[in-house]
């Protein structure tokens, strides 16, 4: 398999990434890193409000329009394992600033897209850039905050809801009063500010220089093929047109998916440097954690992507009102995420995850139920979205820290794998739901059943959480 040979760098004697002493200027660095996470959060939630408008403008079925979100997630999955290792090898600052610059440039290209094929291609590259930001950012913050790294990383979950509040509102306003293209253009000034701030505030001596393992491009390629072929299979199932062509595409894509899955699992079993080695797929700790992350991704990312579409299709709400439902969820997340961070060391990760996942399941399941009595659809959807947000705010900080203490020397790589499995779950959930909607006589009701499926996944995750080590204290 194709791979890049490892290179050795000398670790600095002082200011090590694992030093317990917090470094000066850490909050300014956190501000720059946090703004980058905010940029990605705004992009993800604002695009979700524009799917019907993009379909009307660019043409194509809802399944293919949905690729503007799922291919973005594929790009993130491709980048996450690479960025984690490159961050440890070449320096988090370099990887972080390069990723933000590429993300900003592709935002401009996405806003100028003239057809759905070009937009999907640009979104794939943009997803790669977005995927590289999180592992590098996690390493930068862990290095700067020393013994308080667990709380600082937990605070990441307070940044995403801010973008989730701003993104849907900004997206709804722009779609309603201007164009869906402005959703991408709004990223440009933020990207410039982040790059300039990072150049001046994130010092070069903060980069970690260590022995880095080979990058498994062969394994990453197989994983990408699994995801793209699987997405194609699901999208073609929900497509229209000549039945012979459609079923031919379904059969071919399904065959490629099956072969790619077999090759990927074989590669994971025999290659000790595989991007996802078999020991991380079926280990006593990381195996259950990966399962939980897939379920979390399917429910959480599926929720944030599909709720605006659900509100528009089932209840006839406009883009601005539909997008504001994500803002309600985000406000609820902020209300509980800071409390969850404060309780991490005393309550432990397991209990907070159990409470949070149960709350997410209740909110997501109630979303599928029609408003009771004379209650308006807006109020009912806001209540259910808020319940889901309270659960997610409780679960996210503990989920982000779960089992991190077992591999402190590979924080960036572990963070990348965690996000990779979450994005995989999101891709599967979104792809299957959009395919079902495309075939359904009543898309709104069909999507309600999909939300019940997401709630069931979260409930299934509860017994799996008990298999994770319950960590208390700092790490």
C-alpha positions in Angstrom: 0.0 0.0 0.0 1.1 3.5 -0.7 2.4 5.4 2.3 4.7 8.2 3.3 7.8 7.1 5.2 8.2 8.3 8.7 10.5 11.2 9.6 12.1 12.0 12.8 12.2 15.5 14.4 13.8 16.5 17.7 11.4 17.3 20.5 12.0 20.6 22.3 13.5 20.4 25.7 11.2 23.0 27.2 7.6 23.8 26.5 6.7 20.2 25.8 3.2 19.5 24.6 2.6 17.4 27.7 4.0 19.9 30.3 1.7 20.4 33.2 2.4 24.1 33.4 -0.1 26.3 31.5 1.7 28.6 29.0 1.4 32.4 28.8 -1.0 33.8 26.2 -3.0 30.6 26.2 -6.4 32.4 26.1 -5.5 34.4 23.1 -4.4 31.3 21.3 -7.7 29.6 22.4 -9.5 32.6 20.9 -7.9 32.1 17.5 -8.4 28.3 17.6 -12.0 28.8 18.8 -12.8 31.2 16.0 -11.7 28.5 13.5 -14.0 26.0 15.1 -16.7 28.7 15.0 -16.1 29.1 11.3 -16.7 25.4 10.6 -19.8 25.3 12.9 -21.4 28.3 11.1 -20.7 26.7 7.7 -22.2 23.3 8.6 -25.4 24.7 10.1 -26.0 27.5 7.6 -25.7 25.2 4.6 -28.4 23.0 6.1 -30.9 25.8 5.8 -30.3 26.3 2.1 -30.9 22.7 0.7 -34.3 23.4 -0.8 -33.1 26.7 -2.4 -30.0 25.1 -3.7 -32.0 22.3 -5.3 -34.3 24.9 -7.0 -31.4 26.9 -8.3 -28.9 24.2 -9.4 -31.4 21.3 -10.1 -31.0 17.7 -9.2 -32.7 15.4 -6.7 -32.7 16.0 -3.0 -30.4 13.0 -2.7 -27.7 14.6 -4.9 -28.2 18.0 -3.2 -27.6 16.3 0.1 -24.1 15.4 -1.2 -23.1 19.0 -0.6 -23.2 18.0 3.1 -22.2 14.3 3.0 -19.2 14.8 0.6 -18.0 17.6 3.0 -18.1 14.9 5.7 -16.2 12.5 3.5 -13.5 15.2 3.0 -13.3 15.6 6.8 -12.8 11.8 7.3 -10.0 11.7 4.7 -8.2 14.6 6.4 -8.7 13.7 10.1 -6.2 10.8 10.4 -3.7 12.5 8.1 -3.9 15.8 9.9 -3.5 14.3 13.3 -0.3 12.6 12.4 1.0 15.5 10.3 0.3 17.9 13.2 2.4 15.7 15.5 5.2 15.4 12.9 5.4 18.9 11.3 3.8 21.1 13.8 0.2 21.9 14.7 0.6 25.6 13.8 1.6 24.8 10.2 -1.3 22.3 9.7 -3.8 24.6 11.4 -3.0 27.7 9.3 -2.8 25.8 6.0 -6.2 24.2 6.7 -7.9 27.5 7.5 -6.4 29.2 4.4 -7.7 26.3 2.1 -11.1 26.4 3.8 -11.4 30.1 3.1 -10.4 29.8 -0.5 -12.9 27.0 -1.2 -15.6 29.0 0.5 -15.1 31.6 -2.3 -15.3 28.9 -5.0 -18.4 27.3 -3.5 -20.2 30.7 -3.6 -19.3 31.0 -7.3 -20.5 27.5 -8.3 -22.6 27.3 -11.4 -23.7 23.7 -11.1 -24.2 20.9 -8.6 -21.2 18.9 -9.8 -18.7 21.7 -9.3 -20.2 22.6 -5.9 -19.9 19.0 -4.7 -16.2 18.9 -5.9 -15.4 22.1 -4.1 -17.2 21.0 -0.9 -15.1 17.8 -0.9 -11.9 19.9 -0.8 -13.5 22.2 1.8 -14.3 19.2 4.0 -10.6 18.1 3.8 -9.6 21.5 5.1 -12.2 21.5 7.8 -11.2 18.0 8.9 -7.6 19.1 9.3 -8.5 21.9 11.7 -9.9 19.9 14.7 -6.9 17.6 15.4 -4.4 20.4 15.0 -6.6 22.7 17.2 -6.9 20.0 19.9 -3.2 19.6 20.0 -2.5 23.3 20.2 -4.9 23.8 23.1 -3.7 20.7 25.0 -0.1 22.0 24.7 -1.0 25.5 25.9 -3.2 24.6 28.9 -1.1 22.0 30.6 -2.8 20.3 33.5 -6.0 22.1 32.6 -6.1 20.6 29.1 -9.2 18.5 29.9 -11.3 21.5 30.7 -10.0 23.5 27.8 -10.8 20.7 25.3 -14.2 20.3 26.9 -14.8 24.0 26.3 -14.6 23.3 22.6 -18.2 22.1 23.0 -19.2 25.6 24.0 -17.8 27.0 20.8 -19.8 24.8 18.4 -23.1 25.8 19.8 -22.2 29.5 19.3 -21.8 28.8 15.6 -24.9 26.7 15.7 -26.8 29.7 17.1 -25.4 32.2 14.6 -25.2 29.9 11.6 -28.9 29.0 11.1 -30.0 32.6 11.7 -27.4 34.0 9.3 -28.2 31.3 6.8 -31.9 31.8 7.0 -31.6 35.6 6.6 -29.2 35.3 3.7 -31.3 32.7 1.9 -34.5 34.6 2.5 -33.2 38.1 1.5 -30.2 37.4 -0.7 -29.0 34.1 -2.0 -27.6 30.8 -0.8 -24.3 31.8 -2.3 -23.8 34.4 0.5 -23.7 31.5 3.0 -20.2 30.7 1.7 -19.1 34.3 1.2 -19.6 35.0 4.9 -16.7 32.7 5.7 -14.2 34.9 3.9 -13.5 37.7 6.5 -13.4 35.2 9.4 -10.9 33.1 7.6 -8.6 36.1 7.0 -8.8 37.1 10.7 -7.9 33.5 11.8 -4.9 33.2 9.6 -3.5 36.6 10.6 -4.2 35.9 14.3 -2.5 32.5 14.1 0.6 33.8 12.4 1.2 36.3 15.2 -0.1 34.4 18.3 0.7 30.7 17.8 4.5 30.6 18.1 6.6 28.3 16.0 8.3 26.9 19.1 5.0 25.5 20.2 5.0 22.9 17.5 5.8 19.4 18.6 8.6 17.5 16.8 8.4 13.8 17.3 8.9 10.5 15.6 5.8 10.2 13.4 4.5 6.9 11.9 3.9 6.4 8.3 0.8 7.9 6.7 -1.4 5.1 5.3 -2.7 6.6 2.1 -3.7 3.2 0.9 -6.0 2.6 3.8 -7.4 6.1 3.6 -8.1 5.6 0.0 -10.0 2.4 0.7 -12.0 4.1 3.5 -12.9 6.9 1.1 -14.0 4.4 -1.5 -16.2 2.6 1.0 -17.9 5.9 1.9 -18.3 7.3 -1.6 -19.5 4.0 -3.1 -21.9 3.5 -0.2 -23.3 7.0 -0.6 -23.7 6.4 -4.4 -25.6 3.2 -3.7 -28.0 4.9 -1.3 -28.5 8.0 -3.5 -29.2 5.9 -6.6 -31.8 3.9 -4.7 -33.7 7.1 -4.1 -33.2 8.4 -7.6 -35.4 8.5 -10.6 -35.0 8.1 -14.4 -34.5 5.1 -16.5 -34.9 2.1 -14.2 -32.3 0.0 -16.1 -29.7 2.7 -15.6 -30.6 3.4 -12.0 -30.5 -0.2 -10.9 -27.3 -0.8 -12.9 -25.8 2.1 -10.9 -27.1 0.6 -7.7 -25.7 -2.8 -8.4 -22.3 -1.5 -9.5 -21.9 0.8 -6.6 -23.1 -1.9 -4.1 -20.5 -4.3 -5.5 -17.7 -1.8 -5.2 -18.8 -1.0 -1.7 -18.7 -4.7 -0.7 -15.3 -5.2 -2.2 -13.9 -2.0 -0.6 -15.2 -3.0 2.8 -13.6 -6.4 2.5 -10.3 -4.9 1.4 -10.4 -2.3 4.1 -11.0 -4.8 6.9 -8.2 -7.0 5.6 -5.9 -4.1 5.4 -6.8 -3.1 9.0 -6.0 -6.6 10.2 -2.7 -7.2 8.5 -1.1 -3.7 8.3 0.3 -2.6 11.7 0.3 1.1 10.5 -3.2 1.0 9.1 -5.1 4.3 9.4 -7.7 2.4 11.4 -5.9 -0.7 12.8 -8.0 -3.7 13.8 -7.0 -3.2 17.5 -8.8 0.1 17.4 -11.9 -1.4 15.7 -12.5 -4.2 18.2 -10.5 -3.4 21.3 -12.1 -3.5 24.8 -12.0 0.3 25.1 -11.7 1.9 21.7 -14.0 -0.7 20.0 -17.1 0.3 22.0 -16.1 4.0 21.8 -16.0 3.9 18.0 -19.5 2.3 18.0 -20.8 5.1 20.3 -19.2 7.8 18.1 -20.9 6.4 15.0 -24.3 6.4 16.7 -23.6 9.9 18.1 -22.7 11.2 14.6 -25.7 9.7 12.9 -28.1 11.3 15.4 -26.3 14.6 16.1 -25.2 15.4 12.6 -28.4 14.0 11.1 -30.4 16.2 13.4 -28.5 19.4 12.6 -28.6 18.8 8.8 -32.2 17.6 8.5 -34.3 19.6 11.0 -34.6 22.7 8.8 -35.6 20.6 5.9 -38.1 18.7 8.1 -39.7 21.9 9.3 -40.0 23.2 5.8 -41.4 20.0 4.2 -43.7 18.8 7.0 -45.0 22.1 8.4 -44.4 24.6 5.6 -42.1 26.9 7.7 -39.8 29.3 5.9 -36.0 29.0 5.9 -35.4 31.7 8.6 -37.9 30.0 11.1 -36.7 26.5 10.2 -33.1 27.5 10.7 -33.8 29.1 14.0 -34.7 25.6 15.4 -31.0 24.8 15.3 -30.3 28.0 17.2 -32.7 26.9 19.9 -30.9 23.6 20.2 -27.5 25.4 20.3 -28.7 27.7 23.1 -29.8 24.7 25.1 -26.4 23.1 24.5 -24.6 26.1 25.8 -26.8 26.0 28.9 -25.6 22.6 29.9 -22.1 22.2 28.3 -20.3 24.5 30.6 -21.9 22.8 33.6 -20.9 19.4 32.2 -17.3 20.6 31.8 -17.3 21.7 35.5 -18.6 18.3 36.6 -16.2 16.2 34.5 -13.6 15.7 37.3 -16.1 14.9 40.0 -19.0 13.1 38.3 -16.9 11.3 35.7 -17.4 10.8 31.9 -19.8 7.8 32.0 -22.6 9.3 34.0 -22.6 12.5 32.0 -22.7 10.5 28.8 -25.6 8.4 29.9 -27.7 11.4 31.0 -26.8 13.3 27.8 -27.5 10.5 25.4 -30.9 9.8 27.1 -31.8 13.5 26.7 -30.8 13.5 23.1 -33.0 10.4 22.4 -36.0 12.0 24.1 -35.8 15.2 22.2 -35.1 13.6 18.8 -37.9 11.1 19.3 -40.5 13.8 20.3 -39.5 15.7 17.2 -41.3 13.1 15.1 -44.6 13.5 17.1 -47.1 16.1 15.8 -47.7 19.1 18.1 -50.1 18.3 20.9 -53.4 20.1 21.1 -53.5 23.6 19.6 -49.8 24.2 20.1 -48.1 25.7 17.0 -45.6 23.7 15.1 -42.9 26.4 15.7 -43.3 26.1 19.5 -43.4 22.3 19.5 -40.4 22.0 17.3 -38.5 24.5 19.4 -39.3 22.6 22.6 -38.2 19.3 21.2 -35.0 20.8 19.7 -34.2 22.4 23.0 -34.5 19.0 24.9 -32.2 17.4 22.4 -29.8 20.4 22.8 -29.8 20.0 26.6 -28.8 16.3 26.2 -26.1 17.0 23.6 -24.6 19.8 25.8 -24.4 17.3 28.6 -22.9 14.5 26.6 -20.5 16.3 24.3 -17.7 17.3 26.8 -17.5 13.9 28.4 -17.7 12.2 25.0 -14.8 14.3 23.8 -12.7 13.4 26.8 -13.7 9.7 27.0 -10.6 7.5 27.0 -8.3 10.4 26.0 -6.3 9.7 29.2 -5.3 6.3 27.9 -3.2 7.8 25.0 -2.0 11.3 26.1 1.0 11.1 23.7 -1.3 10.8 20.7 -4.0 13.4 21.5 -4.2 14.7 17.9 -4.5 11.2 16.4 -7.1 10.0 18.8 -9.2 13.2 18.3 -9.0 12.6 14.6 -10.2 9.0 14.9 -13.1 10.1 17.1 -14.3 12.7 14.6 -13.8 10.3 11.8 -16.2 7.8 13.2 -18.7 10.5 14.1 -18.6 11.8 10.5 -19.1 8.3 9.2 -22.2 7.9 11.2 -23.5 11.3 10.0 -22.9 10.4 6.4 -24.8 7.1 6.7 -27.7 8.8 8.5 -28.1 11.7 6.2 -27.7 9.6 3.0 -30.3 7.1 4.0 -32.7 9.8 5.1 -32.5 11.8 1.9 -32.9 8.6 -0.1 -36.1 7.7 1.8 -37.4 11.3 1.4 -36.9 11.2 -2.3 -39.0 8.0 -2.6 -41.7 8.9 -0.1 -45.2 10.1 -1.0 -45.2 12.3 2.1 -41.5 13.4 2.7 -42.3 15.2 5.9 -43.9 12.2 7.6 -41.1 9.9 6.3 -38.5 12.1 7.8 -40.3 11.9 11.1 -39.8 8.2 11.1 -36.1 8.8 10.4 -35.9 10.9 13.6 -37.4 8.0 15.5 -34.7 5.8 14.1 -32.0 8.3 15.3 -33.6 8.2 18.8 -33.4 4.4 18.8 -29.7 4.6 17.9 -29.1 6.8 20.9 -30.9 4.4 23.2 -29.0 1.5 21.9 -25.8 3.4 22.7 -26.6 3.5 26.4 -25.6 -0.1 27.3 -22.4 0.3 25.2 -21.4 3.3 27.3 -21.2 1.1 30.3 -18.3 -0.7 28.7 -16.1 2.4 28.7 -13.8 3.2 31.6 -15.3 5.8 33.9 -12.5 8.4 34.3 -12.5 11.1 37.0 -10.0 13.8 37.7 -7.5 15.5 35.3 -5.4 13.6 32.8 
